Amino acid sequence: MEVTIAHIEKYLEEVKEAINTGHYRVEMNDNRQDNQDLFLDYVINEEKRKQILLSLEATDFSEIRHNTHRGYEHELLYVFGKDVRLIRRFSSGEELLSLYIKFNKLESRYVIVISFHKQKHPINYMFK
């Protein structure tokens, strides 16, 4: 599959529709400690997270990966990066933070935000 900016714009349109209608969830279980840490280390609530997700643009796109979990190899995961200003929870002032955001948009158009955390490594953007 060739990935074009139009393809990513259409994907994001569907993701944002799911978010706006409440058909999404962010993984916050024990296997997703990085996601939990973002909320422990920075002042961010559900509304702020939603604003960040809705602000994603095609130029924030990095890559498409196959799901590596057994039985789900057919699923495609879309990776984005976003620079945002967040307030540290236990110190003063804002910090410019690069986020790593990975989606799984199911055939039902329900969206699972698998990753929503501080980038561990710089990512490459396909359209920047």
Disulfide bonds with the S-S distance in Angstrom:
none
